[in-house]
Amino acid sequence: MNKLSTIRYLRQCYTGLPFRMQVFILVRYLVCPWHLLIEQLDGMKNILDVGCGHGLFLCLAQQRFPALRCCGFDHDEKKIRLARQARPHADINFSSDPDGLISWQEKFDCISFIDVLYSIPPAQWIEILQQFRRYLKPGGTLIVKETVNHPPWKFRLCMAQEKMALQILRYTKGDAPTLPSPGVYTSALKAAGFIVLNRQRLDKGYPWPHYLVVGKSMTD
Ligand SMILES: C[S@@+](CC[C@H](N)C(=O)[O-])C[C@H]1O[C@@H](n2cnc3c(N)ncnc32)[C@H](O)[C@@H]1O
C-alpha cells in the first residue's frame, strides 16, 4: 500500500470523528514509520496494543493483515470511545478497563507499546511490562517503539517540539518528557523477563529519533 491509498483508507476509518481529530490522526500517521512496525507482525494471529490511543496502529495493522485479531487498551476512556466510533464495523476489540483484558481470555502472540513508556515514569516500566507479559503466549513478542536521545540534532528538535506543545500551544499537559537512551529501554525489557531480539533505529527519512526494541518473553 502506498501512502496515498493508506491516507484514503484512514479517512474512511475515521470519517465519523470530529475534523480536528481526523487531522491529528493523519499527522500522526505521517510522522511515524508505521510500515516498519507493521512488518514485525508478519505471521502473527493476534496482537494487544497497550496505550493504543485512537487505534491508529491497529487500523493500519488490520489493513495489512486482515486476518489479524486486534485488541487495544488505553486508560484514556475518551480515546477508546473515539477508537470504537472510528471503525464500528471492524473486528477490533478496544478497552479502557484493565479487567476487560482478563475477559478477553486469550493470550497474545504480540504486545506493542508505541510511544507510551516515555509518558510513564521509568521507575514504573518494569512493573507495567511484567503486568502485560502475563497476556503474552510463552515466547511471545514485545514491540516497544519510542523516541530516544540520539542522534543529538533529532533529539533537540523533538524536545523543542515538546516544549512548544507544553508551554506555547498548551496542547499537552504535564512535564516535558525525558527521552532516555535506547539502553534504558533494553535494560527494562530484560529486567521484566524479556530477551532482547532486536534493537534498531527507525529514524531514516524522519526528523524524529524513532527507535524500535523487540523482545521475546522468556518462558518461566
Ligand atoms: C503518545 S500517545 C501514543 C498513542 C498511540 N500508541 C500512537 O502511537 O498513536 C500515548 C498513549 O499512551 C496511553 N497511556 C499512557 N500510560 C498508560 C497506561 N499506564 N496504561 C494504558 N495506556 C496508557 C495514553 O493515554 C496515550 O493514549
The ligand as an SDF file (V2000), in Angstrom:
LIG
                    3D

 27 29  0  0  0  0  0  0  0  0999 V2000
    1.6490    9.4480   22.7580 C   0  0  0  0  0  0  0  0  0  0  0  0
    0.2020    8.5070   22.9250 S   0  0  0  0  0  0  0  0  0  0  0  0
    0.5010    7.2190   21.7450 C   0  0  0  0  0  0  0  0  0  0  0  0
   -0.7780    6.6150   21.2520 C   0  0  0  0  0  0  0  0  0  0  0  0
   -0.5950    5.5150   20.2150 C   0  0  0  0  0  0  0  0  0  0  0  0
    0.1680    4.4140   20.7540 N   0  0  0  0  0  0  0  0  0  0  0  0
    0.0730    6.0580   18.9790 C   0  0  0  0  0  0  0  0  0  0  0  0
    1.2470    5.7260   18.7670 O   0  0  0  0  0  0  0  0  0  0  0  0
   -0.5640    6.7840   18.2260 O   0  0  0  0  0  0  0  0  0  0  0  0
    0.4480    7.6470   24.4700 C   0  0  0  0  0  0  0  0  0  0  0  0
   -0.8060    6.8550   24.8770 C   0  0  0  0  0  0  0  0  0  0  0  0
   -0.4750    6.0230   25.9840 O   0  0  0  0  0  0  0  0  0  0  0  0
   -1.5830    5.9970   26.8670 C   0  0  0  0  0  0  0  0  0  0  0  0
   -1.0860    5.5520   28.1730 N   0  0  0  0  0  0  0  0  0  0  0  0
   -0.1340    6.1420   28.9390 C   0  0  0  0  0  0  0  0  0  0  0  0
    0.0570    5.4280   30.0730 N   0  0  0  0  0  0  0  0  0  0  0  0
   -0.7690    4.3500   30.0150 C   0  0  0  0  0  0  0  0  0  0  0  0
   -1.0330    3.2500   30.8830 C   0  0  0  0  0  0  0  0  0  0  0  0
   -0.3910    3.1040   32.0490 N   0  0  0  0  0  0  0  0  0  0  0  0
   -1.9680    2.3330   30.5050 N   0  0  0  0  0  0  0  0  0  0  0  0
   -2.6170    2.4790   29.3330 C   0  0  0  0  0  0  0  0  0  0  0  0
   -2.4170    3.4990   28.4740 N   0  0  0  0  0  0  0  0  0  0  0  0
   -1.5130    4.4280   28.7990 C   0  0  0  0  0  0  0  0  0  0  0  0
   -2.1160    7.4220   26.8220 C   0  0  0  0  0  0  0  0  0  0  0  0
   -3.4540    7.5160   27.2380 O   0  0  0  0  0  0  0  0  0  0  0  0
   -1.9600    7.7510   25.3370 C   0  0  0  0  0  0  0  0  0  0  0  0
   -3.1020    7.4150   24.5920 O   0  0  0  0  0  0  0  0  0  0  0  0
  1  2  1  0
  2  3  1  0
  2 10  1  0
  3  4  1  0
  4  5  1  0
  5  6  1  0
  5  7  1  0
  7  8  2  0
  7  9  1  0
 10 11  1  0
 11 12  1  0
 11 26  1  0
 12 13  1  0
 13 14  1  0
 13 24  1  0
 14 15  1  0
 14 23  1  0
 15 16  2  0
 16 17  1  0
 17 18  1  0
 17 23  2  0
 18 19  1  0
 18 20  2  0
 20 21  1  0
 21 22  2  0
 22 23  1  0
 24 25  1  0
 24 26  1  0
 26 27  1  0
M  CHG  2   2   1   9  -1
M  END
$$$$
